[in-house]
Structure formats: C-alpha cells, structure tokens
C-alpha cells in the first residue's frame, strides 16, 4: 500500500503532463503532492528499517522469531511508522504554506520536489531548510544505520553457517530487501545531499526516477 501510494503521488500527474503536452501544476496541487510524497516516502524508509530488523531476527534468532515478531509488535511498528511519517510530512507542508511564491515559477524536475520548491520561494526559507536537514538525519541516517547494523549481524551469522546451501538459503531471504535498500538509499540520499538543488542535470533526474519509480 505504501509503495502504491508513493508511486501514485508522482506518476499519474507526469503521464497527464506528457499526454497533454503541458508541464503546469497549480499551487494547491504542488503542496498536496509534496505532502503525500513525504508521507509515503517516509513510510517506505521506516518500513525498510522494520523489514531489516525482521530479517535480523529471522536469521540471527530463528527459534525466537515467532515470539519476538508477534502480531502485536508488528502492528505497533507499522502504527509508529505511520505516525512519524504523518507528523513530519504535515509539519513540512504547513511550513511550506507560510512561504510566498511569485507566479509562473519553474521547478526543474518532473514532480514538485520539496528542496527545489524552496529555491523558488520569494520569502525566507531558513526554517524550512533547517528542518529539512534535521529530518534527513533523523529519517535518513538513523534508519540507515539501523539497517547497516542489522545486516552486519546477518552477515556475521551467515558466515558461521557451515553448509553452502544453508548460507544461500539464509542470504536469499534478504536479497531482494537489500537490493531495494541499496537503490532507495543510494539514489535518494545522493539527490537530497546534492550541493546544487537548482540544477536540472540528467543524473539528478535519473536518480530521482530510481527511488520514486523503480524501487516501488
């Protein structure tokens, strides 16, 4: 559901623009797109972290898996992920509403990307930028560190398995997740940590397509 929501935030509008040969988007549509993009994007980040923990428990503590990852904990982790995503996307969208924009501005992207939208604001965006980089640390590096820790433990456990078949079976359970994490974080963090968000380079657009379209 999170992936469907994430990809539905940008692709339908992009397809309409291609079909109608129009690249315009209204102010209200832009703010709405930013809100839902952050909501489902944040949800994806947190769920990837939860899934890494799930794989860690399954491989490193297989006998205790059903006890640790019980339905109550799983439901709680999903609810907490939704609450965090909802809160931070709402705060960012409300802060965007306080900004003033001149008419007929151009966002050099195929969707209303938050950091690029800030560059065309006619008022002070210092608070928005400070909060953006705080959230990149909180929702970027902290979950990513948790994923790295989980996979360090997973690799350590797999290397202790004596049989080759056992190692392959253990690794195959987290191979697809690891691929998505690599694509999502590798391209996503690269775009948001880019020093020049005003550029419209092909590499930035391709990287954005990777984490907004390919990974879902």
N, C-alpha and C positions, 0 to 999 in steps of 0.2 A: 504493500500500500504506500509506503514511504517513497519507494522508487518510482511508482506510477505518478504520485503527486509531484515529485521532483522534476521528472521529465515533462509532465503536463504543464508545468509553470512557464516553460520557455518555448517548446517545440510548436504547439498549435499556433501561437502568435507569429512565430518565424515563418511557418508554412503559409499563413494568411498573407503575410507581407510579400512572400515570393510570388504567390498566386495573383495578388492584386497589383504587384509592382509598386507597392507603397511601403515606405520604411518608417512611417509615423506611428507614434504611440502617445496617448494622452497622459496628462499628469497623474490622474487617478489610476489609470492602468499601470503606469510605471511604479507607483508606490505599492499597489496591490501585488505586482509581480515581484518586487523586492521582498515584501513581507513573506509570501509563500515560498519564494526561493530560499530565503534564510530558514524558514520553518522546516521545510523538508530536507534542505541541505544539512542543517544542524542535526536533524533526526538521523540522517544517514551516518554522520560522523559518530554519533553516540551509539547507534546500533552496531556499527562495525567494531567498536570497542567492546560492547557487550558480547558480540559473537566471538571475539578473540578470547575473552575470559571463558566463554562456554567451551571453546576448543581446548583451552588450557586445562580446565577441569576434566574434560573427557579423556585427554591423553595422559595428563600427569597424575590424576586421581580417579581412574576409571571405576574403581569399586565404590567410591563415594559420590559418583556423578548424580545418581537419582536422588540422593539425599540433599546434596548441595544445590543443584539446579532444579529445585522443586517448582511446581507451578506458581506458588506464591512469590518466590524470589524472581522468577521470570516475569511475572506480571508487574511486580514492583519496579524492576529495571526498565521495563517499557514505559510505565507511567512516569517515572522520573525523567526519562529521556524526552518524552513529550512535553513535560512541564518546563524543562530547561530550554528546549527549542522554542516553545511558545513564548516564554518570557523574554528571551534575548531578541527574537525577531520582532516582537511587539515593541520593545524599548527602542530598537534601531529604527523601526518605521515611524514611531512617534517623534523621535529626534529628527528624522528626515522632514516631517511635516512642519517643523519650526523654521526650516530654511526657505528662503525666497529664490525663485528661479525666473530668469528672463525668458521671454517667449522664443520659440523656434531655435532651441539649442540642439546640439548634435552629440549623441553618445556613441562613441566609436566602438560599437560592439553589436552582437546580434540579439542581445536582450538587455534589459535595464540592469546593468551590473552596478552594485552599490558604490564601490570606490570610484568608478568613473562618473556616476551620477553626482557624487560630491564635488568633482572637479568643475562642474558647470554651474554650481550654486553661486548666487550673487551675494550671499551673506557669509558670515564667519562659520567655518566648519571645524574649528579646532576640537570642540567637544566630541563631534561625530568621529573624527579621526582617532582621538584618544581612546574612545570606547571601542572602535573597530579593532585597534591593535591589541587592546586588552582581551577582547573576545577571540582574536586569532590565537593568542597564547592559551586562553582557557579552553576553547573548543578545538584548537588545532594541536598544540604541542602536548598538553596534558593527556588527552585521549591517545595521541600517537605514542607517547611514552609508555602508556599502559599496554598498548598493542605490542610495542617492541619488547617490553618486559615479558609479556605472555609468550611471545614467540621464542625468546631466549630460553625460557623454561621448557617450551615444547621441543625445541631442537636438542636441548640437553637430554631430555627424556628419550627422544627418538634415537639418539646416538648410543644410548645404553641398551637398546633392544638388540638381542644377539642375531636374530634372523633377518635376512634381506627382505623377505616377504612381509615381515612384521613392520619393518621400517617404512616400506612402501605403503602399506595399508594405513599406518598412522599419519604419514605425510599427505596421503590422498584426501583425508578428511578435512584438511585445512588448505589445500592447494588453491581452490577457487577463491576462497576468502582472502588469501594472501595476495592473489593477483589483483583483486578489486581494490584492496588496501593500497597496493603499490601504485596503481593507476590513479586512484582518487586523491591520495595524499601527495604523490609526486607532482601531478599536474596542478591540483588545487592550491597547494601551498606555494608552488612556483609562481602562479599568477598573482596571488594576493601579496606575496612578498616582493613582487617586481618593483623596481625603483621608479619606473615611469609608467604610471597607470593611464596617462593621457595618450600614449602611443596606440596605433592600431595595427601593430605588426602581425604578420600571419602566424607567427609562433604562439602569440598570446591567444589568438582565436582558436587555433588548433588545440592548444592545451585546455581551453575552456570547453571545447566540444568533447574532449576526452572525459572530463569529470562530470559534465552535465548531461551527456547523451550516452557515451559508450559504457561507462560503469553501471548506470541503471539497467 
